Amino acid sequence: MLCLFFFTARGQDTPLSEYRLKAAFIYNFAKFVEWPPEAFADTNAPVVIGIVGENKFGNELNQIVQNKTINGHPLEVKTISDLAEAAKCHILFISDSEKKRYAEIVAGLHNTPVLTIGETDTFIGSGGIINFVRAENKIRFQINDPAAKAVGLKISSKLLSLAIPASH
């Protein structure tokens, strides 16, 4: 599993390949996060991955998670248009098109167990949990573990060890 992170982190510079890499990361993040049991309506409920703002993934994220399950939960991708919908997600990717609203969106989740993922230098400081960054011309990520714990998410130490330090 860990090798996939290193392999996936090396990519080409085209926007499509960048978001294909980010889609693969998001799928792999889900494998290393534990949600509280009450985050799922039942044992077969899907892991809902929401996208807020501009969808730069195209169909890449759907293709990567298609027919895959995590701990018996199928994965489902949805476009999210309001906070009520966002609170029903397990993973919420907040596009950089929404960077002025990061703090508002994160605060609006009312401490629900949602793994928030962003892609700007202000995301972690706005209370986001995982942030994509470019380091040494590779896609890497930062993790705000205290924010994850505050909403009831447990992030594997394996995933935490792969993160680069976050600058608040």
C-alpha atoms as one frame of an Amber mdcrd trajectory, in Angstrom:
protein
   0.000   0.000   0.000   2.669   2.473   1.000   4.533   1.912  -2.250   1.462
   3.096  -4.137   1.738   6.466  -2.400   5.337   6.886  -3.495   4.596   5.637
  -6.985   1.539   7.862  -7.312   3.374  10.891  -6.017   5.537  10.988  -9.115
   3.546  12.361 -11.953   3.541  14.417 -15.036   2.776  18.107 -14.958  -0.361
  18.135 -17.078  -3.543  19.144 -15.227  -5.299  15.893 -16.113  -2.512  13.737
 -14.713  -2.312  15.953 -11.599  -5.972  15.299 -10.843  -5.683  11.626 -11.707
  -2.921  11.457  -9.079  -5.040  13.385  -6.589  -7.956  11.028  -7.281  -5.715
   8.026  -6.560  -4.533   9.690  -3.353  -8.123  10.322  -2.241  -9.009   6.668
  -2.810  -5.941   5.598  -0.834  -6.625   8.099   1.960  -9.976   6.371   2.492
  -8.153   3.105   3.178  -6.175   4.679   6.025  -8.959   6.580   7.793 -11.379
   5.125  10.322 -14.800   6.721  10.653 -16.962   6.276  13.741 -19.675   3.622
  13.226 -22.434   6.263  13.385 -20.977   7.889  10.235 -22.697   5.128   8.234
 -26.440   4.503   8.082 -25.731   0.750   7.947 -22.893  -1.693   7.325 -23.392
  -1.537   3.531 -23.794   2.250   3.239 -21.400   3.827   0.733 -18.368   5.930
   1.522 -19.515   9.175  -0.086 -16.829  11.318  -1.688 -18.149  14.816  -2.318
 -16.664  17.500  -4.526 -17.374  21.151  -3.733 -16.554  23.792  -6.329 -14.946
  23.267  -9.704 -14.560  19.570 -10.551 -11.074  19.395 -12.016 -11.106  15.592
 -11.818 -13.381  15.225 -14.821 -14.326  11.553 -14.680 -11.008  10.424 -13.150
 -12.209  10.085  -9.550 -15.296   8.115 -10.634 -13.125   5.757 -12.694 -10.655
   5.151  -9.867 -13.308   4.281  -7.252 -15.672   2.420  -9.586 -16.515  -1.070
  -8.265 -14.190  -0.611  -5.272 -15.089  -1.049  -1.618 -13.446  -0.092   1.662
 -14.288  -2.215   4.697 -17.381  -3.493   2.887 -18.559  -0.013   1.895 -18.833
   0.797  -1.822 -17.477   4.188  -2.897 -19.690   6.843  -4.443 -18.728  10.257
  -5.879 -21.145  13.197  -5.728 -21.069  16.844  -6.703 -22.016  18.873  -3.634
 -23.785  22.216  -3.832 -24.627  23.047  -0.205 -23.464  22.419   3.355 -26.359
  20.096   4.204 -25.197  17.754   1.429 -21.553  18.178   2.474 -22.335  16.981
   6.002 -23.604  13.682   4.527 -20.215  12.953   2.928 -17.388  10.940   4.411
 -14.739  12.615   2.280 -15.149  16.158   0.978 -12.750  17.519  -1.622 -12.991
  21.305  -1.608 -11.616  22.692  -4.864  -9.272  25.673  -4.869 -12.097  27.555
  -6.617 -13.665  27.737  -3.133 -10.548  28.930  -1.248 -12.246  32.100  -0.023
 -14.918  29.892   1.597 -12.654  27.221   3.147 -13.140  28.341   6.741 -16.893
  28.779   6.224 -17.286  25.323   4.655 -15.180  23.550   7.298 -16.955  25.364
  10.157 -20.326  24.616   8.551 -19.780  20.881   8.892 -20.553  21.244  12.624
 -17.969  18.707  13.812 -19.343  15.926  11.622 -16.889  13.106  10.792 -15.994
  14.355   7.313 -12.455  14.051   5.966 -11.945  17.452   4.348  -9.339  17.690
   1.580  -8.123  20.874  -0.060  -5.349  22.143  -2.270  -4.117  25.598  -1.215
  -1.646  26.925   1.327  -4.493  28.283   3.491  -6.488  25.046   3.789  -4.876
  23.552   6.901  -4.995  26.923   8.658  -8.716  27.113   7.858  -9.316  23.873
   9.768  -9.036  21.452   6.833  -7.687  17.955   7.472  -5.634  16.984   4.392
  -4.056  19.433   1.984  -2.386  18.682  -1.342   0.838  20.577  -1.988   3.542
  20.526  -4.607   6.967  19.747  -3.145  10.046  19.088  -5.259   7.782  18.958
  -8.325   5.704  16.123  -6.839   2.196  16.018  -5.428   2.481  15.559  -1.669
   0.109  16.120   1.219  -0.091  17.615   4.672  -2.316  16.300   7.471  -3.939
  18.253  10.295  -4.347  15.303  12.685  -5.784  17.393  15.562  -8.585  18.547
  13.209  -9.259  14.917  12.232  -9.416  13.795  15.860 -11.700  16.728  16.722
 -14.359  15.366  14.329 -13.928  11.723  15.374 -11.682  10.473  12.554  -8.699
   8.225  13.195  -5.897   8.507  10.649  -3.488   5.578  10.430   0.049   6.207
  11.636   1.203   4.805   8.267  -0.576   7.626   6.445   0.578  10.218   8.981
   4.187   9.133   8.431   3.917   9.879   4.691   2.658  13.433   5.181   4.940
  16.425   4.970   4.838  19.010   7.777   2.002  21.502   7.524   2.722  25.193
   7.750  -0.140  26.876   9.571
